[in-house]
Amino acid sequence: MLCLGLVACGSSQSKPQPQRRAMLSETGKPADFNGFWELDYSKSDNIQVNLNALVRDLRQQTQRAPGGGVYQQSGPVMVIGGDSGTNTGASIIGLAQMADMITESQLLEIEQNDHKIKVKRELDFALTCQFYLGQYHTVETPLGKEICGWDQHQLIFKIILPEGLTIQHVMTVGPDRQWLNIATTVISDRVTSPFTVNRVYARYEPQDDGYSCKMTISKGRVCTTESR
């Protein structure tokens, strides 16, 4: 459960990503995300801690802005709101809950070659991207616009949804390819600042210790003993 202490006001807009050429590694190829990955909770962000930081940032915005409205509710919760109705308690909690929901996948299976990548996420839809040298790939869907591509050594997935909501995933792999960081940012026109959550994944091999594991939609990670 998320707790909200202080809230503030304003509006935010998402800007389109510039077109850039992917930075190649020493081998002449982009970063390699291939493999199986498992969430490491100890190295990943805590949603409540990030929510507290967002609230502090919004409060500072209100203190700097002229005419910011402040009122104290009954009880320990303070709400700071603007004239446009942004940064309400409900909108901030909703932003954090959205970020938590879309980053809950514990297991990833990533398939990548020179032309495309597919990120299979437990209990969520797969992220896919076709690579085009020097530019981002854009797809229009009934739900909105999807943009993906390389930003130097990082891979970016951006989903622009209706009603002022944008979701962006930035994937970075460690130099030894033993860990993977996905920085997920949720942007809403009802909250002045974005909300970012970093999830760190450690590489695992499905056949370690005599077990064969696979990721399923209904049961998550399923492991069975494997004959030697």
C-alpha positions in Angstrom: 0.0 0.0 0.0 1.3 3.4 -0.9 1.1 6.4 1.5 0.9 10.0 0.5 2.2 12.7 2.8 2.6 15.9 0.8 1.5 16.9 -2.7 1.9 19.9 -5.1 0.8 21.5 -8.5 1.5 22.1 -12.3 1.5 20.3 -15.7 4.0 18.4 -17.7 4.5 17.6 -21.4 6.4 14.8 -23.0 8.8 15.7 -25.9 9.5 13.4 -28.8 12.9 11.6 -28.7 15.5 13.0 -31.1 16.8 10.7 -33.8 20.3 9.4 -32.9 22.7 6.7 -34.2 23.3 3.7 -31.9 26.6 3.6 -30.2 28.4 0.4 -31.1 30.5 -1.7 -28.7 34.1 -2.7 -29.2 32.8 -5.7 -31.3 31.0 -3.3 -33.6 27.5 -4.4 -32.4 24.9 -2.7 -30.2 24.6 -3.8 -26.5 23.5 -7.4 -26.2 20.4 -8.0 -24.0 19.9 -11.7 -24.9 19.1 -14.2 -22.2 17.0 -14.9 -19.2 16.7 -12.4 -16.4 15.3 -12.5 -12.8 14.3 -9.5 -10.7 16.7 -8.6 -7.9 14.6 -6.8 -5.3 17.6 -5.8 -3.1 19.0 -3.7 -5.9 15.8 -2.3 -7.3 14.0 0.9 -6.3 11.4 0.9 -3.5 8.1 2.4 -4.7 7.3 4.1 -1.4 10.8 5.8 -1.2 10.4 7.1 -4.8 6.9 8.3 -4.0 8.2 10.3 -1.0 10.9 11.8 -3.2 8.3 12.8 -5.8 6.1 14.5 -3.1 9.1 16.5 -1.8 9.8 17.6 -5.4 6.2 18.7 -5.9 6.2 20.6 -2.6 9.3 22.5 -3.7 7.7 23.4 -7.0 4.7 24.8 -5.2 6.8 26.8 -2.8 8.6 28.4 -5.8 5.5 29.0 -7.8 3.5 32.2 -7.0 0.0 31.7 -5.6 0.4 28.0 -4.9 -2.6 26.8 -3.0 -2.1 24.9 0.3 -4.6 23.5 2.8 -4.4 21.1 5.6 -6.9 18.3 5.7 -8.1 16.7 8.9 -5.5 14.0 9.9 -1.9 13.8 8.9 -2.2 14.2 5.2 -1.5 17.6 3.5 -2.7 18.3 0.0 -1.2 21.0 -2.2 -3.1 21.7 -5.4 -2.9 24.1 -8.3 -5.5 26.1 -10.1 -5.6 23.5 -13.0 -6.5 20.6 -10.7 -3.1 18.9 -11.2 -1.1 17.1 -8.5 -4.0 16.0 -6.5 -3.4 13.2 -4.0 -5.4 10.8 -6.2 -3.4 11.6 -9.3 0.0 11.2 -7.6 -1.0 7.9 -6.0 -2.3 6.8 -9.3 1.0 7.6 -11.0 2.9 5.6 -8.5 0.5 2.7 -8.7 0.7 2.7 -12.5 4.5 2.6 -12.3 4.4 -0.3 -9.8 2.0 -2.3 -11.9 3.9 -2.0 -15.2 7.2 -2.9 -13.5 6.0 -6.0 -11.5 7.4 -8.6 -13.9 9.9 -10.8 -12.1 11.2 -12.7 -15.1 12.3 -11.6 -18.5 13.3 -13.6 -21.6 15.0 -11.5 -24.2 15.6 -12.5 -27.8 17.8 -10.1 -29.9 19.6 -10.1 -33.2 21.0 -7.5 -35.6 17.5 -6.4 -36.8 15.1 -6.6 -33.9 14.6 -7.4 -30.2 11.7 -9.0 -28.2 11.5 -8.6 -24.5 9.1 -11.2 -23.0 7.8 -10.1 -19.7 6.2 -12.3 -17.1 2.5 -11.4 -16.7 2.7 -8.6 -19.2 2.9 -8.1 -23.0 6.2 -8.3 -24.8 8.1 -5.3 -25.9 9.3 -5.5 -29.5 11.4 -3.3 -31.6 12.9 -3.3 -35.1 16.2 -1.6 -35.5 16.7 1.1 -38.1 20.2 2.6 -38.4 20.2 6.2 -37.1 16.6 6.6 -36.3 13.7 5.6 -34.0 11.0 3.1 -35.1 7.5 4.4 -34.7 4.3 2.3 -34.9 0.7 3.7 -34.6 -1.7 1.4 -32.8 -5.3 1.8 -31.7 -4.1 2.4 -28.2 -1.6 5.1 -29.1 1.9 5.5 -30.5 4.9 3.3 -29.8 8.5 4.5 -30.4 11.7 2.5 -29.9 15.3 2.6 -30.8 18.9 3.0 -29.6 20.2 6.0 -27.7 23.9 5.2 -27.7 24.3 2.0 -25.6 20.7 2.2 -24.2 17.6 0.8 -25.7 14.4 2.9 -25.4 10.8 1.9 -25.6 8.3 4.8 -25.4 4.5 4.4 -25.4 2.3 7.5 -25.8 -1.2 6.8 -24.7 -4.4 8.8 -24.8 -5.4 11.2 -22.0 -1.9 12.6 -21.5 -0.1 9.4 -20.3 3.3 8.4 -21.5 5.4 5.3 -20.5 9.1 5.0 -21.2 11.4 2.1 -20.6 15.2 2.6 -20.8 17.2 -0.6 -20.8 20.9 -0.7 -19.9 23.0 -3.9 -19.6 26.1 -4.1 -17.4 29.6 -4.4 -19.0 29.8 -8.1 -18.0 26.2 -8.8 -19.0 25.4 -10.2 -15.6 22.8 -7.5 -14.7 20.2 -5.5 -16.5 18.6 -2.2 -15.4 15.2 -1.0 -16.7 14.4 2.5 -15.8 10.6 3.0 -16.3 9.2 6.5 -16.3 5.5 7.3 -16.2 4.5 10.8 -17.3 1.1 12.3 -16.8 -0.3 15.7 -17.7 -2.0 15.6 -14.3 1.3 15.6 -12.3 4.1 18.1 -12.9 7.0 15.7 -12.4 7.5 12.2 -13.9 7.7 9.1 -11.7 10.7 6.8 -12.4 11.3 3.3 -11.1 14.5 1.4 -11.6 14.3 -2.4 -11.7 17.5 -4.4 -11.7 17.6 -8.0 -13.1 20.3 -10.6 -12.6 21.1 -13.1 -15.3 20.1 -16.7 -14.7 20.4 -19.9 -16.7 17.2 -22.0 -17.0 19.0 -25.3 -16.5 21.1 -24.5 -13.5 21.2 -27.1 -10.6 19.5 -29.8 -12.7 16.3 -27.8 -13.2 14.8 -26.6 -16.4 12.7 -23.5 -16.0 10.4 -21.6 -18.3 8.2 -18.6 -18.0 4.4 -19.1 -18.4 1.6 -16.5 -18.5 -0.6 -18.3 -16.0 1.9 -19.7 -13.5 5.0 -17.5 -13.9 8.3 -19.3 -13.6 7.8 -23.1 -13.7 10.7 -25.4 -13.0 11.0 -29.1 -13.4 13.8 -31.6 -12.8 15.8 -32.4 -15.9 17.3 -35.8 -16.7 21.1 -35.8 -17.0 
